[in-house]
Amino acid sequence: MSETEKHLITDRVLEHGIFSNRPIYIVDEDEPDKKTSFFVEEILKDYFVAEISSENLTKIKHESLKSKKLKVVIGHKSQAFVFPSQLIDSFEEISTKTKIKKTHYFFKKPHTGILQNQRESPRFQLGENPLYLKAEIKVSSKLGEFTFETRHLVDLSHTSIALFLDRVHGLVLPRDTVKSLTLYSRNEMVLEADGSVFRTDMKRISEQIGNSYFAVIKMMRDPVVGQWPLSERSGVLGGIRVDQTKAFVEAEHSILQGYKFSGEIRYISTASVSFVVEKQEMPFVKGLILNDVYINIPPNDLKLKACIKITDCKPEKESDGNRIIVFGKFLGMSIDLIKAVNRLKDGLVDLRLVEAKREDFEQLMEFFFESGFIYSAKRKQLQKYAASVKRTNLKLLESNGPIVKKVLFKENHEIKGHISGLRFFDRTWLVHHMTTHNSPGTAIARAILTSMVNFFLDPSANREVNTNFVTCYFQPTNLYPEMVFGEFQRMIANPDICDMTDLDVCILAAEEPGPKAKKEKTRIKCHEAKTEDLVQLERLLVTQGNYFLIRIEGLTAEGMTKLEVAADYEKIGLYRKRRVFVATNPEDGEKVYAVCNYSSPGCNLSELTNSFRLYYSDAKSRFINELINALSRYVLTTYQETEMSSPVLLLGVDQPMPEQFKKIRRYRYWFLDAAYFDLFMSVTESNLSNAKEVLKKMKSRSVVADKKDSDNADRKDITYGRVS
């Protein structure tokens, strides 16, 4: 007898079965999958008398059990009480009341039987729980469609739940389809499953529900593709086996308050997870929703929150049934957890890919200077704001929130590559600061770019941050960005998917510009845009065909000055806002609009995140220079109120230059519709695999090597891959 088995006196268990209207099951040991339910009527010295249950009346005859080696099984103390038996005799009796024939069976019984746990999934009694649980069940059967609501739950296991149903609402029978089973705890959903009616017992009646009957509902397994088995197939959804490091999960049982558990993660993606827990009485019901799950993925010691729905659980073979594998799918997860999973995935693909942290700041800045990403002119532009730039980047690095993604490629603890993503608009990310150092070939650049793209491809990440577009800026003379981003745009040749345009980057011509006191400039009226101005600007943008600019930056009349993402910046102690200003010529009513972006210094090291653009309808107006000069002066006063007093002007290549600014370089502004990330990655992988051929094609067009852009002729191309 094993440690889990115990001898009990047979008569006492049978007496309890009669008292509680509990059925017994007769099993043919030659055909153990077949069992028939009976109800014990009377207990004698060496045998007991039982009648067959109503659902088996026509399925069993005396001859089918005669001379068979039988086993009796009865549920007792949430386990199985078992003893061997034989059919001795049977006889029919006509009821004097109903005139219906009833068959009585005489079975042999021993003095004692064995109480053993034959269940892979033990039951847990719910009778002592307060009535804060409520079940809603929808059943489809040959008798019709029924909906039940009950608060009398009996017990549950890993596979089933037992409860009482109100007969007034319908009659369900074994094998009827349960279309939905939903369990609520204090109005919060804690179980959602479907399945079938496993068995019913019309003799068991609830004390709480007068006209009731007992039912057991078996819940169906809801597997997640890619998890079966736990092998190399586990990666088909982009998930990974967690066996090179240790990751853990802990939570409180949603139904049984006060019952907590922890386990070791075996598989994880941003769609699903599986973990192993020690076998215990507490059931992991299929369909159970764990609303407060905390996951710890190294190297962080943070507990990252998620919501998981259990899809299946089964004993772990390697542990001889002492541990349980629990499978689940994520119903929700924090952006921090999404990043941690992607970071873990990147680390297993290439252990040199890591998420940048606060302690990486000094080494990262050294890397930017050593790689030439921050060159003399850019350093001078940032020097005045060095303290603010440091403070901003430290906050971004330690936030790990929904506005930043920073990837490092480290080799022997030294940074060799970097790429960063910043959610600068509500639905748009700015990919920037992509650079490599001392890395011939495309390997490092490909690795960091793939890591970033995988983050955007992740459906869970996109649900959290609502990514619609990705943008970047790069100099046309920089080889790698031109090959990756520029070549994709040319090969696709579809502006509805991807497009790019050139913009001149302009900075203040003097450190402290003073407005020129020209009398005629006082005629121009400048003010912050009102509602009617925003409507007119929207119409202007639509008229000029700037549809994607409207979508990318959210430049609708109602959205121009209301950025939802600003709240995420505020949460980590930074600021992000947008304002619109208007200059009007009183003589002819001609207007120029300035759309101004403000943010904590250092969000972008070229300060493109503290920049403004000018929009107007008539570039040939004789007053256009006067208008843009007046408006630029006015805009500069608003930046004086912020940490970044010297903004960048992004000027269209055909737009006139305001007198306060000078052009320092030309950038290519590139955007991609996020719905086509998979296409981008496919084309880019092909281009990178055939980098030499692509470069030859680029040179033959004289885009980069043979014909230098005069606006960038003084810039030495010392970085293979650089996105500002």
Secondary structure, DSSP 8 states (H G I E B T S, - for coil): --TT-EEEEHHHHHHHHHHTT--EEEEETTEEEEEEEEEEEEE-SSEEEEEE-GGGTTT--HHHHTT--EEEEEEETTEEEEEEE-EEEEEEEE-TTT--EEEEEEEE--SEEEEE---SS--EE-TTS-TTEEEEEEEEETTEEEEEEE--EEEE-SSEEEEEEEGGG----TT-EEEEEEEEETTEEEEEEEEEEEEEETT---SSSSSEEEEEEEE-----TT-SSSSGGGGTTS-EE--SS--EEEEE-SSSTT-EEEEEEEEE-SSEEEEEEE--SS---TTBEEEEEEEE-TT----EEEEEEEEEEEE-GGGTTSEEEEEEEEEEE-HHHHHHHHHHHHHHH-TTEEE--GGGHHHHHHHHHHTTSS-HHHHHHHHTTHHHHHHHHHHHHHH-STTEEEEEEEETTEEEEEEEEEEEETTEEEEEEEEESS--SSHHHHHHHHHHHHHHH-HHHHHHH---EEEEEE-TT-HHHIIIIIHHHHHH--TTTEEEEEEEEEEESSSS------GGGGGSEEEE--HHHHHHHHHHHHHTT-HHHHHHHT-STTTTT--TTHHHHHHTT--EEEEEEEEE-TTT--EEEEEEEEE-TTSSTT-TTSEEEEEES-TT-TTHHHHHHHHHHHHHHHHTTSS--S-EEEEETTS---TTEEEEEEEEEEEEEGGGHHHHHHHHHHHHHTHHHHHHHHHHTTSSSSS--GGGTTS----SSEE-
